[in-house]
Amino acid sequence: MPGAGAYSEGLDTSTLLPGYRGVGILRGATDASPAVRTYLADGQDTEKILTAACRLREQAGTLSSMAAGLGVTEDDRDVLADVLQVFGGEAGLHWPVLAERLNTGLPARWADTAGEAVSAECRARGVPSVQVKQFGQNRQGCRRADVEAARAGLP
């Protein structure tokens, strides 16, 4: 069904014939908005549909994360890949700066994380905590080259 604002987009369900029960306008699937056959799904029907869809996606191997029943935890994320993703062009970053970039760039996995937590996770995976000069300050952080080496499994 079109929903709020559809009339202003030129979609008008009143143009459907009154005897056409179970017919609606499909909005948003393509640029066109065709009339389609619809069915009312109550709570039990919806559960059956979603269970069948989940089974099909499991068989196809397309379920991941929360859809597969997993919560977003430390084990579900690749810490080093995430760090490299937000690192930018700098050779080194302070831990708090890296934490802020993870919070901003990947909030689903890194919301409210602190520099100390990022440091601990990186150090646990072989990234040394070193002095990094950035923004005119020399503070603890990590180097991009060390993260890349740890990810590649290099000593």
Contact map, one row per residue, 1 for C-alpha under 8 A:
11100000000000000000000111100000000000000000000000000000000000000000000000000000000000000000000000000000000000000000000000000000000000000000000000000000000
11111110001110000000000111100000000000000000000000000000000000000000000000000000000000000000000000000000000000000000000000000000000000000000000000000000000
11111100000000000000000000000000000000000000000000000000000000000000000000000000000000000000000000000000000000000000000000000000000000000000000000000000000
01111110000000000000000000000000000000000000000000000000000000000000000000000000000000000000000000000000000000000000000000000000000000000000000000000000000
01111111100000000000000000000000000000000000000000000000000000000000000000000000000000000000000000000000000000000000000000000000000000000000000000000000000
01111111111100000000000000000000000000000000000000000000000000000000000000000000000000000000000000000000000000000000000000000000000000000000000000000000000
01011111111100000000000000000000000000000000000000000000000000000000000000000000000000000000000000000000000000000000000000000000000000000000000000000000000
00001111111000000000000000000000000000000000000000000000000000000000000000000000000000000000000000000000000000000000000000000000000000000000000000000000000
00001111111000000000000000000000000000000000000000000000000000000000000000000000000000000000000000000000000000000000000000000000000000000000000000000000000
00000111111100000000000000000000000000000000000000000000000000000000000000000000000000000000000000000000000000000000000000000000000000000000000000000000000
01000111111110000000000010000000100000000000000000000000000000000000000000000000000000000000000000000000000000000000000000000000000000000000000000000000000
01000110011111100000000000000000000000000000000000000000000000000000000000000000000000000000000000000000000000000000000000000000000000000000000000000000000
01000000001111110000000110000000000000000000000000000000000000000000000000000000000000000000000000000000000000000000000000000000000000000000000000000000000
00000000000111111000000000000000000000000000000000000000000000000000000000000000000000000000000000000000000000000000000000000000000000000000000000000000000
00000000000111111000000000000000000000000000000000000000000000000000000000000000000000000000000000000000000000000000000000000000000000000000000000000000000
00000000000011111101001100000000000000000000000000000000000000000000000000000000000000000000000000000000000000000000000000000000000000000000000000000000000
00000000000001111111000000000000000000000000000000000000000000000000000000000000000000000000000000000000000000000000000000000000000000000000000000000000000
00000000000000011111100000000000000000000000000000000000000000000000000000000000000000000000000000000000000000000000000000000000000000000000000000000000000
00000000000000001111100000000000000000000000000000000000000000000000000000000000000000000000000000000000000000000000000000000000000000000000000000000000000
00000000000000011111111000000000000000000000000000000000000000000000000000000000000000000000000000000000000000000000000000000000000000000000000000000000000
00000000000000000111111000000000000000000000000000000000000000000000000000000000000000000000000000000000000000000000000000000000000000000000000000000000000
00000000000000000001111100000000000011100000000000000000000000000000000000000000000000000000000000000000000000000000000000000000000000000000000000000000000
00000000000000010001111110000000001111000000000000000000000000000000000000000000000000000000000000000000000000000000000000000000000000000000000000000000000
11000000000010010000011111000000001111000000000000000000000000000000000000000000000000000000000000000000000000000000000000000000000000000000000000000000000
11000000001010000000001111100000111100000000000000000000000000000000000000000000000000000000000000000000000000000000000000000000000000000000000000000000000
11000000000000000000000111111000111100000000000000000000000000000000000000000000000000000000000000000000000000000000000000000000000000000000000000000000000
11000000000000000000000011111101110000000000000000000000000000000000000000000000000000000000000000000000000000000000000000000000000000000000000000000000000
00000000000000000000000001111111100000000000000000000000000000000000000000000000000000000000000000000000000000000000000000000000000000000000000000000000000
00000000000000000000000001111111100000000000000000000000000000000000000000000000000000000000000000000000000000000000000000000000000000000000000000000000000
00000000000000000000000000111111100000000000000000000000000000000000000000000000000000000000000000000000000000000000000000000000000000000000000000000000000
00000000000000000000000000011111100000000000000000000000000000000000000000000000000000000000000000000000000000000000000000000000000000000000000000000000000
00000000000000000000000000111111110000000000000000000000000000000000000000000000000000000000000000000000000000000000000000000000000000000000000000000000000
00000000001000000000000011111111111000000000000000000000000000000000000000000000000000000000000000000000000000000000000000000000000000000000000000000000000
00000000000000000000000011100001111100000000000000000000000000000000000000000000000000000000000000000000000000000000000000000000000000000000000000000000000
00000000000000000000001111000000111110000000000000000000000000000000000000000000000000000000000000000000000000000000000000000000000000000000000000000000000
00000000000000000000001111000000011111000000000000000000000000000000000000000000000000000000000000000000000000000000000000000000000000000000000000000000000
00000000000000000000011100000000001111100000000000000000000000000000000000000000000000000000000000000000000000000000000000000000000000000000000000000000000
00000000000000000000011100000000000111110000000000000000000000000000000000000000000000000000000000000000000000000000000000000000000000000000000000000000000
00000000000000000000010000000000000011111000000000000000000000000000000000000000000000000000000000000000000000000000000000000000000000000000000000000000000
00000000000000000000000000000000000001111100000000000000000000000000000000000000000000000000000000000000000000000000000000000000000000000000000000000000000
00000000000000000000000000000000000000111111110000000000000000000000000000000000000000000000000000000000000000000000000000000000000000000000000000000000000
00000000000000000000000000000000000000011111110000000000000000000000000000000000000000000000000000000000000000000000000000000000000000000000000000000000000
00000000000000000000000000000000000000001111111000000000000000000000000000000000000000000000000000000000000000000000000000000000000000000000000000000000000
00000000000000000000000000000000000000001111111100000000000000000000000000000000000000000000000000000000000000000000000000000000000000000000000000000000000
00000000000000000000000000000000000000001111111110000000000000000000000000000000000000000000000000000000000000000000000000000000000000000000000000000000000
00000000000000000000000000000000000000001111111111000000000000000000000000000000000000000000000000000000000000000000000000000000000000000000000000000000000
00000000000000000000000000000000000000000011111111100000000000000000000000000000000000000000000000000000000000000000000000000000000000000000000000000000000
00000000000000000000000000000000000000000001111111110000000000000000000000000000000000000000000000000000000000000000000000000000000000000000000000000000000
00000000000000000000000000000000000000000000111111111000000000000000000000000000000000000000000000000000000000000000000000000000000000000000000000000000000
00000000000000000000000000000000000000000000011111111100000000000000000000000000000000000000000000000000000000000000000000000000000000000000000000000000000
00000000000000000000000000000000000000000000001111111110000000000000000000000000000000000000000000000000000000000000000000000000000000000000000000000000000
00000000000000000000000000000000000000000000000111111111000000000000000000000000000000000000000000000000000000000000000000000000000000000000000000000000000
00000000000000000000000000000000000000000000000011111111100000000000000000000000000000000000000000000000000000000000000000000000000000000000000000000000000
00000000000000000000000000000000000000000000000001111111110000100000000000000000000000000000000000000000000000000000000000000000000000000000000000000000000
00000000000000000000000000000000000000000000000000111111111000000000000000000000000000000000000000000000000000000000000000000000000000000000000000000000000
00000000000000000000000000000000000000000000000000011111111100000000000000000000000000000000000000000000000000000000000000000000000000000000000000000000000
00000000000000000000000000000000000000000000000000001111111111100000000000000000000000000000000000000000000000000000000000000000000000000000000000000000000
00000000000000000000000000000000000000000000000000000111111111100000000000000000000000000000000000000000000000000000000000000000000000000000000000000000000
00000000000000000000000000000000000000000000000000000011111111000000000000000000000000000000000000000000000000000000000000000000000000000000000000000000000
00000000000000000000000000000000000000000000000000000001111111000000000000000000000000000000000000000000000000000000000000000000000000000000000000000000000
00000000000000000000000000000000000000000000000000000000111111100000000000000000000000000000000000000000000000000000000000000000000000000000000000000000000
00000000000000000000000000000000000000000000000000000000111111110000000000000000000000000000000000000000000000000000000000000000000000000000000000000000000
00000000000000000000000000000000000000000000000000000100110011111011000000000000000000000000000000000000000000000000000000000000000000000000000000000000000
00000000000000000000000000000000000000000000000000000000000001111111010000000000000000000000000000000000000000000000000000000000000000000000000000000000000
00000000000000000000000000000000000000000000000000000000000000111111111100010000000000000000000000000000000000000000000000000000000000000000000000000000000
00000000000000000000000000000000000000000000000000000000000000011111111100000000000000000000000000000000000000000000000000000000000000000000000000000000000
00000000000000000000000000000000000000000000000000000000000000111111110000000000000000000000000000000000000000000000000000000000000000000000000000000000000
00000000000000000000000000000000000000000000000000000000000000111111110000000000000000000000000000000000000000000000000000000000000000000000000000000000000
00000000000000000000000000000000000000000000000000000000000000001111111000000000000000000000000000000000000000000000000000000000000000000000000000000000000
00000000000000000000000000000000000000000000000000000000000000011111111100000000000000000000000000000000000000000000000000000000000000000000000000000000000
00000000000000000000000000000000000000000000000000000000000000001100111110010000000000000000000000000000000000000000000000000000000000000000000000000000000
00000000000000000000000000000000000000000000000000000000000000001100011111111000000000000000000000000000000110000000000000000000000000000000000000000000000
00000000000000000000000000000000000000000000000000000000000000000000001111111000000000000000000000000000000010000000000000000000000000000000000000000000000
00000000000000000000000000000000000000000000000000000000000000000000000111111010000000000000000000000000000000000000000000000000000000000000000000000000000
00000000000000000000000000000000000000000000000000000000000000000000000111111100000000000000000000000000000000000000000000000000000000000000000000000000000
00000000000000000000000000000000000000000000000000000000000000001000001111111100000000000000000000000000000000000000000000000000000000000000000000000000000
00000000000000000000000000000000000000000000000000000000000000000000000111111110010000000000000000000000000010000000000000000000000000000000000000000000000
00000000000000000000000000000000000000000000000000000000000000000000000000111111110000000000000000000000000000000000000000000000000000000000000000000000000
00000000000000000000000000000000000000000000000000000000000000000000000001001111111000000000000000000000000000000000000011000000000000000000000000000000000
00000000000000000000000000000000000000000000000000000000000000000000000000000111111100000000000000000000000000000000000001000000000000000000000000110110000
00000000000000000000000000000000000000000000000000000000000000000000000000000111111110000000000000000000000000000000000000000000000000000000000000000010000
00000000000000000000000000000000000000000000000000000000000000000000000000001111111111000000000000000100010000000000000000000000000000000000000000000000000
00000000000000000000000000000000000000000000000000000000000000000000000000000011111111100000000001000100000000000000000000000000000000000000000000100000000
00000000000000000000000000000000000000000000000000000000000000000000000000000001111111110000000000000000000000000000000000000000000000000000000100110000000
00000000000000000000000000000000000000000000000000000000000000000000000000000000111111110000000000000000000000000000000000000000000000000000000000000000000
00000000000000000000000000000000000000000000000000000000000000000000000000000000011111110000000001001100100000000000000000000000000000000000000000000000000
00000000000000000000000000000000000000000000000000000000000000000000000000000000001111111100100001001000000000000000000000000000000000000000000100000000000
00000000000000000000000000000000000000000000000000000000000000000000000000000000000111111100000000000000000000000000000000000000000000000000000000000000000
00000000000000000000000000000000000000000000000000000000000000000000000000000000000000111110000000000000000000000000000000000000000000000000000000000000000
00000000000000000000000000000000000000000000000000000000000000000000000000000000000000111111100000000000000000000000000000000000000000000000000100000000000
00000000000000000000000000000000000000000000000000000000000000000000000000000000000000001111100000000000000000000000000000000000000000000000001110000000000
00000000000000000000000000000000000000000000000000000000000000000000000000000000000000000111110000000000000000000000000000000000000111000000111100000000000
00000000000000000000000000000000000000000000000000000000000000000000000000000000000000100111111011000000000000000000000000000000000101000000111000000000000
00000000000000000000000000000000000000000000000000000000000000000000000000000000000000000001111111000000000000000000000000000000000101000011110000000000000
00000000000000000000000000000000000000000000000000000000000000000000000000000000000000000000111111100000000000000011011000000000000000000001110000000000000
00000000000000000000000000000000000000000000000000000000000000000000000000000000000000000000011111110000000000000111000000000000000000000000000000000000000
00000000000000000000000000000000000000000000000000000000000000000000000000000000000000000000111111111000000000000010000000000000000000000000000000000000000
00000000000000000000000000000000000000000000000000000000000000000000000000000000001001100000111111111100000000000010010000000000000000000000000000000000000
00000000000000000000000000000000000000000000000000000000000000000000000000000000000000000000001111111110000001001110010000000000000000000000000000000000000
00000000000000000000000000000000000000000000000000000000000000000000000000000000000000000000000111111111000000001110000000000000000000000000000000000000000
00000000000000000000000000000000000000000000000000000000000000000000000000000000000001100000000011111111110000000000000000000000000000000000000000000000000
00000000000000000000000000000000000000000000000000000000000000000000000000000000011001000000000001111111111001101000000000000000000000000000000000000000000
00000000000000000000000000000000000000000000000000000000000000000000000000000000000000000000000000111111111001111000000000000000000000000000000000000000000
00000000000000000000000000000000000000000000000000000000000000000000000000000000000000000000000000011111111000100000000000000000000000000000000000000000000
00000000000000000000000000000000000000000000000000000000000000000000000000000000000001000000000000001111111000000000000000000000000000000000000000000000000
00000000000000000000000000000000000000000000000000000000000000000000000000000000010000000000000000001111111111100000000000000000000000000000000000000000000
00000000000000000000000000000000000000000000000000000000000000000000000000000000000000000000000000000111111111100000000000000000000000000000000000000000000
00000000000000000000000000000000000000000000000000000000000000000000000100000000000000000000000000000000011111100000000000000000000000000000000000000000000
00000000000000000000000000000000000000000000000000000000000000000000000110001000000000000000000000000000011111100000000000000000000000000000000000000000000
00000000000000000000000000000000000000000000000000000000000000000000000000000000000000000000000000100110011111111000000000000000000000000000000000000000000
00000000000000000000000000000000000000000000000000000000000000000000000000000000000000000000000000000111011111111000000000000000000000000000000000000000000
00000000000000000000000000000000000000000000000000000000000000000000000000000000000000000000000000000010000001111100000000000000000000000000000000000000000
00000000000000000000000000000000000000000000000000000000000000000000000000000000000000000000000000110110000001111110110000000000000000000000000000000000000
00000000000000000000000000000000000000000000000000000000000000000000000000000000000000000000000100110000000000011111110000000000000000000000000000000000000
00000000000000000000000000000000000000000000000000000000000000000000000000000000000000000000001111110000000000001111111000000000000000000000000000000000000
00000000000000000000000000000000000000000000000000000000000000000000000000000000000000000000001100000000000000000111111100000000000000000000000000000000000
00000000000000000000000000000000000000000000000000000000000000000000000000000000000000000000000000000000000000001111111110000000000000000000000000000000000
00000000000000000000000000000000000000000000000000000000000000000000000000000000000000000000001001100000000000001111111111000000000000000000000000000000000
00000000000000000000000000000000000000000000000000000000000000000000000000000000000000000000001000000000000000000011111111100000100000000000100000000000000
00000000000000000000000000000000000000000000000000000000000000000000000000000000000000000000000000000000000000000001111111110000000000000000000000000000000
00000000000000000000000000000000000000000000000000000000000000000000000000000010000000000000000000000000000000000000111111111000000000000000000000000000000
00000000000000000000000000000000000000000000000000000000000000000000000000000011000000000000000000000000000000000000011111111111000000000000000000100000000
00000000000000000000000000000000000000000000000000000000000000000000000000000000000000000000000000000000000000000000001111111111100000000000000000000000000
00000000000000000000000000000000000000000000000000000000000000000000000000000000000000000000000000000000000000000000000111111110000000000000000000000000000
00000000000000000000000000000000000000000000000000000000000000000000000000000000000000000000000000000000000000000000000011111110000000000000000000000100000
00000000000000000000000000000000000000000000000000000000000000000000000000000000000000000000000000000000000000000000000001111111000000000000000000000100000
00000000000000000000000000000000000000000000000000000000000000000000000000000000000000000000000000000000000000000000000001111111100000000000010001100100000
00000000000000000000000000000000000000000000000000000000000000000000000000000000000000000000000000000000000000000000000001100111110000000000010001000000000
00000000000000000000000000000000000000000000000000000000000000000000000000000000000000000000000000000000000000000000001000100011111000000001110000000000000
00000000000000000000000000000000000000000000000000000000000000000000000000000000000000000000000000000000000000000000000000000001111100000011111000000000000
00000000000000000000000000000000000000000000000000000000000000000000000000000000000000000000000000000000000000000000000000000000111110000111110000000000000
00000000000000000000000000000000000000000000000000000000000000000000000000000000000000000001110000000000000000000000000000000000011111001111111000000000000
00000000000000000000000000000000000000000000000000000000000000000000000000000000000000000001000000000000000000000000000000000000001111111110000000000000000
00000000000000000000000000000000000000000000000000000000000000000000000000000000000000000001110000000000000000000000000000000000000111111110000000000000000
00000000000000000000000000000000000000000000000000000000000000000000000000000000000000000000000000000000000000000000000000000000000011111000000000000000000
00000000000000000000000000000000000000000000000000000000000000000000000000000000000000000000000000000000000000000000000000000000000011111100000000000000000
00000000000000000000000000000000000000000000000000000000000000000000000000000000000000000000000000000000000000000000000000000000000111111110000000000000000
00000000000000000000000000000000000000000000000000000000000000000000000000000000000000000000000000000000000000000000000000000000001111011111000000000000000
00000000000000000000000000000000000000000000000000000000000000000000000000000000000000000000010000000000000000000000000000000000011111001111100000000000000
00000000000000000000000000000000000000000000000000000000000000000000000000000000000000000000011000000000000000000000000000000000111100000111110000000000000
00000000000000000000000000000000000000000000000000000000000000000000000000000000000000000001111000000000000000000000001000000000111100000011111000000000000
00000000000000000000000000000000000000000000000000000000000000000000000000000000000000000001111000000000000000000000000000000011111100000001111101100000000
00000000000000000000000000000000000000000000000000000000000000000000000000000000000000000011100000000000000000000000000000000000010100000000111111100000000
00000000000000000000000000000000000000000000000000000000000000000000000000000000000100100111000000000000000000000000000000000000000000000000011111110000000
00000000000000000000000000000000000000000000000000000000000000000000000000000000000000000010000000000000000000000000000000000000000000000000001111111000000
00000000000000000000000000000000000000000000000000000000000000000000000000000000000000000000000000000000000000000000000000000011000000000000011111111100000
00000000000000000000000000000000000000000000000000000000000000000000000000000001001100000000000000000000000000000000000001000010000000000000011111111110000
00000000000000000000000000000000000000000000000000000000000000000000000000000001000100000000000000000000000000000000000000000000000000000000000111111111000
00000000000000000000000000000000000000000000000000000000000000000000000000000000000000000000000000000000000000000000000000000000000000000000000011111111111
00000000000000000000000000000000000000000000000000000000000000000000000000000001000000000000000000000000000000000000000000001110000000000000000001111111111
00000000000000000000000000000000000000000000000000000000000000000000000000000001100000000000000000000000000000000000000000000000000000000000000000111111110
00000000000000000000000000000000000000000000000000000000000000000000000000000000000000000000000000000000000000000000000000000000000000000000000000011111110
00000000000000000000000000000000000000000000000000000000000000000000000000000000000000000000000000000000000000000000000000000000000000000000000000001111111
00000000000000000000000000000000000000000000000000000000000000000000000000000000000000000000000000000000000000000000000000000000000000000000000000001111111
00000000000000000000000000000000000000000000000000000000000000000000000000000000000000000000000000000000000000000000000000000000000000000000000000001100111
